[in-house]
């Protein structure tokens, strides 16, 4: 690559500023592209089947969360306040992401043990663990966000139960 850049700079027909501009634009794009190809190859060849399978199961467990959120936005707060609906909503918004986090954590720990690596070494080995840590991290974020966020009562469709933040509750009631 360096030799090609030198040849382009030595060519009298090329403008040096254009060559440097092109090289400056090509370098980040090619770095990202090569790293994605490298990580993809690593995942394909060096990642055990159970890690890929469990990552896929974890993704499927957190997908209902996004479906409910999108449905909630599209329906503009028209969710039913029935106990059955609220129970299924709690399962979708809290239990399934937590189950995905537990599965991803179990898979990560098992894989670390199988590779005979310490937990810390496995955590920083992004080339190998990115899929399971990304899914597990997202699941943990959802599992922690939903129960403890101020707007949860707006999402679950039951603002009356929220007494800690009255102004937020009144805003949810006003907006439907």
C-alpha positions as CSV (number, residue, x, y, z in Angstrom):
1,X,0.0,0.0,0.0
2,X,2.8,2.4,0.8
3,X,4.6,1.6,-2.5
4,X,1.3,2.3,-4.4
5,X,1.0,5.6,-2.6
6,X,4.6,6.5,-3.4
7,X,4.0,5.6,-7.0
8,X,0.9,7.8,-7.2
9,X,2.8,10.7,-5.5
10,X,5.8,10.3,-7.9
11,X,3.6,10.3,-11.0
12,X,3.8,13.8,-12.5
13,X,0.3,13.5,-14.0
14,X,-1.3,13.3,-10.5
15,X,-1.9,16.2,-8.2
16,X,-0.3,15.5,-4.8
17,X,-3.2,17.1,-3.0
18,X,-5.7,14.9,-4.8
19,X,-3.7,11.8,-4.1
20,X,-3.5,12.6,-0.4
21,X,-7.2,13.4,-0.3
22,X,-8.1,10.1,-1.9
23,X,-5.7,8.2,0.4
24,X,-7.2,10.0,3.4
25,X,-10.7,9.0,2.4
26,X,-9.8,5.4,1.4
27,X,-7.8,4.6,4.5
28,X,-10.7,4.7,7.1
29,X,-13.1,2.9,4.7
30,X,-10.6,0.2,3.9
31,X,-9.7,-0.3,7.6
32,X,-13.3,-0.8,8.6
33,X,-13.9,-3.1,5.6
34,X,-10.8,-5.2,6.3
35,X,-11.6,-5.5,10.0
36,X,-15.2,-6.5,9.3
37,X,-14.0,-9.2,6.9
38,X,-11.4,-10.3,9.5
39,X,-14.0,-10.4,12.4
40,X,-16.5,-12.2,10.1
41,X,-14.0,-14.8,9.2
42,X,-13.0,-15.2,12.9
43,X,-16.6,-15.7,13.8
44,X,-17.2,-18.2,11.0
45,X,-14.1,-20.3,11.6
46,X,-13.2,-19.9,15.3
47,X,-16.5,-19.4,17.1
48,X,-18.2,-22.5,18.4
49,X,-21.7,-23.4,17.2
50,X,-23.2,-23.1,20.6
51,X,-22.1,-19.4,20.9
52,X,-23.7,-18.6,17.5
53,X,-26.9,-20.5,18.5
54,X,-27.2,-18.9,21.9
55,X,-26.5,-15.4,20.5
56,X,-29.3,-16.0,18.0
57,X,-31.7,-17.2,20.7
58,X,-30.8,-14.1,22.8
59,X,-31.6,-11.9,19.9
60,X,-34.9,-13.6,19.4
61,X,-35.6,-13.0,23.1
62,X,-35.0,-9.3,22.9
63,X,-36.9,-8.8,19.6
64,X,-40.3,-8.6,21.3
65,X,-39.1,-5.6,23.2
66,X,-38.5,-3.7,20.0
67,X,-41.7,-4.9,18.5
68,X,-43.7,-3.7,21.5
69,X,-42.0,-0.3,21.4
70,X,-42.6,0.1,17.7
71,X,-46.2,-1.0,18.1
72,X,-46.6,1.4,21.0
73,X,-45.4,4.3,18.9
74,X,-47.6,3.3,16.0
75,X,-50.7,2.9,18.1
76,X,-50.2,6.2,19.9
77,X,-50.8,5.0,23.4
78,X,-53.9,2.8,22.7
79,X,-52.7,-0.2,24.7
80,X,-55.3,-1.9,26.8
81,X,-54.9,-1.7,30.6
82,X,-56.2,-5.2,31.2
83,X,-54.2,-7.3,33.7
84,X,-53.5,-10.0,31.1
85,X,-52.1,-7.4,28.7
86,X,-50.0,-5.7,31.5
87,X,-48.6,-9.1,32.6
88,X,-47.6,-10.1,29.0
89,X,-46.1,-6.7,28.6
90,X,-44.0,-7.1,31.7
91,X,-42.8,-10.5,30.5
92,X,-41.9,-9.0,27.1
93,X,-40.3,-5.9,28.5
94,X,-38.4,-7.3,31.5
95,X,-38.3,-11.0,31.7
96,X,-37.4,-11.9,28.1
97,X,-34.4,-9.4,28.0
98,X,-33.3,-10.6,31.4
99,X,-33.4,-14.2,30.1
100,X,-31.4,-13.2,27.1
101,X,-28.8,-11.6,29.4
102,X,-28.6,-14.7,31.5
103,X,-28.2,-16.9,28.4
104,X,-25.5,-14.6,26.9
105,X,-23.6,-14.5,30.2
106,X,-23.7,-18.2,30.6
107,X,-22.5,-18.7,27.1
108,X,-19.7,-16.1,27.5
109,X,-18.5,-17.8,30.8
110,X,-18.7,-21.3,29.3
111,X,-16.8,-20.2,26.2
112,X,-14.1,-18.4,28.3
113,X,-13.7,-21.6,30.3
114,X,-13.5,-23.8,27.2
115,X,-10.8,-21.5,25.8
116,X,-9.0,-21.5,29.2
117,X,-9.0,-17.8,29.3
118,X,-9.6,-15.5,32.3
119,X,-12.8,-13.5,32.3
120,X,-10.9,-10.2,31.8
121,X,-8.9,-11.6,28.9
122,X,-12.1,-12.8,27.3
123,X,-13.8,-9.4,27.8
124,X,-11.1,-7.6,25.9
125,X,-10.9,-10.2,23.1
126,X,-13.5,-8.3,21.0
127,X,-12.5,-10.1,17.9
128,X,-13.9,-13.4,19.3
129,X,-16.6,-12.3,21.7
130,X,-18.3,-9.3,20.1
131,X,-21.5,-11.1,19.1
132,X,-22.3,-12.5,22.5
133,X,-21.2,-9.4,24.5
134,X,-23.1,-7.1,22.2
135,X,-26.3,-9.1,22.6
136,X,-25.8,-9.7,26.3
137,X,-25.0,-6.0,26.9
138,X,-28.1,-4.9,25.0
139,X,-30.3,-7.3,26.9
140,X,-28.9,-6.1,30.2
141,X,-29.4,-2.5,29.2
142,X,-33.1,-3.2,28.3
143,X,-33.6,-5.3,31.5
144,X,-32.2,-2.4,33.7
145,X,-33.8,0.4,31.7
146,X,-37.4,-0.8,31.7
147,X,-38.0,-1.3,35.4
148,X,-36.0,1.8,36.6
149,X,-36.7,4.5,34.0
150,X,-39.1,7.3,34.8
151,X,-41.1,6.8,31.6
152,X,-41.8,3.1,32.1
153,X,-45.3,3.7,33.3
154,X,-46.0,5.5,30.0
155,X,-44.7,2.5,28.0
156,X,-46.7,-0.1,30.0
157,X,-49.9,1.9,29.7
158,X,-50.5,2.2,33.4
159,X,-49.5,5.7,34.5
160,X,-51.7,5.6,37.7
161,X,-49.3,3.2,39.4
162,X,-46.4,5.7,39.1
163,X,-46.4,7.8,42.2
164,X,-42.8,8.8,42.4
165,X,-42.9,11.4,39.6
166,X,-46.4,13.0,39.6
167,X,-45.6,15.5,36.8
168,X,-44.5,12.7,34.5
169,X,-47.6,10.7,35.3
170,X,-49.8,13.6,34.6
171,X,-48.0,14.1,31.3
172,X,-48.7,10.5,30.4
173,X,-52.3,10.8,31.3
174,X,-52.7,14.1,29.3
175,X,-51.0,12.6,26.2
176,X,-53.0,9.4,26.4
